[in-house]
Amino acid sequence: MTPQHAHAIVIGGSIGGLLTARILSDYFKQVTLIERDQLPSTPDGRTGTPQGKHVHNLLTRGMKIIESLLPGFEDELVAHGANMANWGRDVKLLSLGGWLQSLETDLYSPVASRALVEWVIRQRVLAIPTVTIHENTDVRALLTDSLRETITGVRVKARGAGGEEQDLIADFVIDVSGRSSKSPEWLKDLGYEQPTETTVDPLVGYATCLYQKPATFKDGWRLLLMTAKAPDTCGGAIFEVENNVWMVSLGGYSGDYPPTDPDGFVEFARSLREPLLYNLIQDATPISDIVGYRRTLNVIHHYEKLSRFPQRFALLGDAVCGFNPIYGQGMTAAAMGVELLAKTFKAAKGDLHGLGRRFQVDLAKQNRALWLLSTGEDFRHKATIGDRPGRMTRLIQQYIDRVIHILPYHNDIAESFMQVMNMNQPASVLFKPSIVWRAFTYRRSPQTAVSLKAQTAPSH
Ligand SMILES: Cc1cc2nc3c(=O)[nH]c(=O)nc-3n(C[C@H](O)[C@H](O)[C@H](O)COP(=O)(O)OP(=O)(O)OC[C@H]3O[C@@H](n4cnc5c(N)ncnc54)[C@H](O)[C@@H]3O)c2cc1C
């Protein structure tokens, strides 16, 4: 593909920003990423993405999109130590209805630190000759034409003493700077209205500690997911990331934040509704401090509703819509946004006029389905703050609730559920008559409850 336009600027050099730069390199002769952090040359964390210290699940759909943008991505991750997990065999999942059985599925996810995922993507994207990155550089403002109708570039400032402000000119600017995006203020400074926000706050907190995986551990799974079942507030996960390390994250809803002191952390693990995770970390050696995180609000910035939207500008990723991270949607949602951006550029056939606004409208529709999935789960917890969904959504959620409760007894339904959870298939697959029938004939009898309690965790 021969690029038609001269220069694009991407604000933010994280997973969303890097993938965006990859797509824009098809349409622009030069793409410049601006990133406020000094980026590590190795797969290590950095200050601009503090969430990277916690478990990150790259869902199958996200992995497939990245593979299509950067062929060979999966193999490179594995070559650098990621474990590729099959969702039927290598993921041990405690659902609301109990432990899922081992099953056949073609769904895979890499089990790796977020730092490794980002690093592999960065190596690939920065190897594109027309993509460059300005590290240690903050974007401070958007530039416009004299009518303030078209974004013409950004004002940047290098970090550190003596860094001067500089204006960079571009034909297109896209903000992928995450939850701390300053676009609402920048647009206001230019005379635009600020986007309204919808928020749903489940008051979720994380705490994470790295452990050396015990040499005696012989179970086959690479990923342990134990969901919180309201009114219980506690959940937890173990990811076998690179270098035989267990990344153990605990999560609490409704302000029941997991402690970051060693005794409190282990005690919180003991409060999960099954003892497996607690028992496992008893035998493992911690190799890091415990870090906490609480910025987990679901938030949509409604750029699609602005009455005026500047030309040659767009936003995607967490800068537009951030999800409660417990359902592992963020990186995949960003990748889906990039895929949509590619479609929007292709359809525009070189005409950038109105492209940004069209993209924001379509992105809002795309994010809506993901939003309903994550906030629907959050509203199981009574302390969640935000507007409750309408009657129709509530009915759908009650139905899904029934489906989730029968997952341990029907592998075909569990497989369909995993397809939806991995965003590989639409939620409509859960409404097939054969599933609807079993969901509605299921009765949550005292016997079922007893059999669920008695159920032992199946070894995979
Ligand atoms: C605790 C936690 C756990 C999570 N778990 C998962 C998970 O399991 N699965 C999943 O898919 N997602 C998960 N997420 C979400 C995921 O981290 C993000 O959705 C993902 O990183 C994509 O974000 P992004 O690229 O839009 O923004 P970010 O990754 O936040 O990156 C924004 C970038 O912009 C830079 N930046 C910001 N402002 C400026 C500026 N003014 N100038 C220059 N640069 C700037 C920052 O330094 C940063 O590099 C989790 C999040 C949290 C908080």
Ligand as a Chemical Component Dictionary entry (heavy atoms), coordinates in Angstrom:
data_LIG
# 
_chem_comp.id                   LIG 
_chem_comp.type                 NON-POLYMER 
_chem_comp.pdbx_formal_charge   0 
_chem_comp.three_letter_code    LIG 
# 
loop_
_chem_comp_atom.comp_id 
_chem_comp_atom.atom_id 
_chem_comp_atom.alt_atom_id 
_chem_comp_atom.type_symbol 
_chem_comp_atom.charge 
_chem_comp_atom.model_Cartn_x 
_chem_comp_atom.model_Cartn_y 
_chem_comp_atom.model_Cartn_z 
_chem_comp_atom.pdbx_ordinal 
LIG C1  C1  C 0 -5.091 -3.191 37.242 1  
LIG C2  C2  C 0 -5.353 -3.315 35.762 2  
LIG C3  C3  C 0 -5.434 -4.580 35.180 3  
LIG C4  C4  C 0 -5.727 -4.680 33.821 4  
LIG N1  N1  N 0 -5.885 -5.927 33.293 5  
LIG C5  C5  C 0 -6.161 -6.055 31.986 6  
LIG C6  C6  C 0 -6.318 -7.346 31.402 7  
LIG O1  O1  O 0 -6.310 -8.377 32.077 8  
LIG N2  N2  N 0 -6.546 -7.409 30.053 9  
LIG C7  C7  C 0 -6.627 -6.286 29.283 10 
LIG O2  O2  O 0 -6.818 -6.416 28.071 11 
LIG N3  N3  N 0 -6.511 -5.064 29.805 12 
LIG C8  C8  C 0 -6.280 -4.909 31.125 13 
LIG N4  N4  N 0 -6.153 -3.654 31.648 14 
LIG C9  C9  C 0 -6.335 -2.470 30.767 15 
LIG C10 C10 C 0 -5.094 -2.209 29.906 16 
LIG O3  O3  O 0 -3.965 -1.951 30.709 17 
LIG C11 C11 C 0 -5.329 -1.017 28.950 18 
LIG O4  O4  O 0 -6.620 -1.044 28.449 19 
LIG C12 C12 C 0 -4.331 -1.101 27.807 20 
LIG O5  O5  O 0 -3.069 -0.802 28.321 21 
LIG C13 C13 C 0 -4.607 -0.194 26.610 22 
LIG O6  O6  O 0 -4.484 1.100  26.984 23 
LIG P1  P1  P 0 -4.035 2.337  26.073 24 
LIG O7  O7  O 0 -2.953 2.007  25.112 25 
LIG O8  O8  O 0 -5.278 2.953  25.570 26 
LIG O9  O9  O 0 -3.453 3.276  27.236 27 
LIG P2  P2  P 0 -2.264 3.050  28.234 28 
LIG O10 O10 O 0 -1.746 1.672  28.179 29 
LIG O11 O11 O 0 -2.675 3.576  29.555 30 
LIG O12 O12 O 0 -1.134 3.972  27.631 31 
LIG C14 C14 C 0 -1.200 5.368  27.536 32 
LIG C15 C15 C 0 0.199  5.857  27.163 33 
LIG O13 O13 O 0 0.149  7.262  26.908 34 
LIG C16 C16 C 0 1.255  7.892  27.552 35 
LIG N5  N5  N 0 0.838  9.280  27.793 36 
LIG C17 C17 C 0 -0.172 9.708  28.594 37 
LIG N6  N6  N 0 -0.306 11.043 28.512 38 
LIG C18 C18 C 0 0.634  11.464 27.644 39 
LIG C19 C19 C 0 1.004  12.752 27.154 40 
LIG N7  N7  N 0 0.364  13.879 27.521 41 
LIG N8  N8  N 0 2.041  12.842 26.289 42 
LIG C20 C20 C 0 2.709  11.721 25.886 43 
LIG N9  N9  N 0 2.391  10.470 26.327 44 
LIG C21 C21 C 0 1.377  10.362 27.186 45 
LIG C22 C22 C 0 1.486  7.059  28.796 46 
LIG O14 O14 O 0 2.782  7.182  29.314 47 
LIG C23 C23 C 0 1.217  5.641  28.268 48 
LIG O15 O15 O 0 2.365  5.047  27.722 49 
LIG C24 C24 C 0 -5.890 -3.519 33.015 50 
LIG C25 C25 C 0 -5.803 -2.255 33.603 51 
LIG C26 C26 C 0 -5.578 -2.156 34.957 52 
LIG C27 C27 C 0 -5.573 -0.812 35.577 53 
# 
loop_
_chem_comp_bond.comp_id 
_chem_comp_bond.atom_id_1 
_chem_comp_bond.atom_id_2 
_chem_comp_bond.value_order 
_chem_comp_bond.pdbx_ordinal 
LIG C1  C2  SING 1  
LIG C2  C3  SING 2  
LIG C2  C26 DOUB 3  
LIG C3  C4  DOUB 4  
LIG C4  N1  SING 5  
LIG C4  C24 SING 6  
LIG N1  C5  DOUB 7  
LIG C5  C6  SING 8  
LIG C5  C8  SING 9  
LIG C6  O1  DOUB 10 
LIG C6  N2  SING 11 
LIG N2  C7  SING 12 
LIG C7  O2  DOUB 13 
LIG C7  N3  SING 14 
LIG N3  C8  DOUB 15 
LIG C8  N4  SING 16 
LIG N4  C9  SING 17 
LIG N4  C24 SING 18 
LIG C9  C10 SING 19 
LIG C10 O3  SING 20 
LIG C10 C11 SING 21 
LIG C11 O4  SING 22 
LIG C11 C12 SING 23 
LIG C12 O5  SING 24 
LIG C12 C13 SING 25 
LIG C13 O6  SING 26 
LIG O6  P1  SING 27 
LIG P1  O7  DOUB 28 
LIG P1  O8  SING 29 
LIG P1  O9  SING 30 
LIG O9  P2  SING 31 
LIG P2  O10 DOUB 32 
LIG P2  O11 SING 33 
LIG P2  O12 SING 34 
LIG O12 C14 SING 35 
LIG C14 C15 SING 36 
LIG C15 O13 SING 37 
LIG C15 C23 SING 38 
LIG O13 C16 SING 39 
LIG C16 N5  SING 40 
LIG C16 C22 SING 41 
LIG N5  C17 SING 42 
LIG N5  C21 SING 43 
LIG C17 N6  DOUB 44 
LIG N6  C18 SING 45 
LIG C18 C19 SING 46 
LIG C18 C21 DOUB 47 
LIG C19 N7  SING 48 
LIG C19 N8  DOUB 49 
LIG N8  C20 SING 50 
LIG C20 N9  DOUB 51 
LIG N9  C21 SING 52 
LIG C22 O14 SING 53 
LIG C22 C23 SING 54 
LIG C23 O15 SING 55 
LIG C24 C25 DOUB 56 
LIG C25 C26 SING 57 
LIG C26 C27 SING 58 
# 
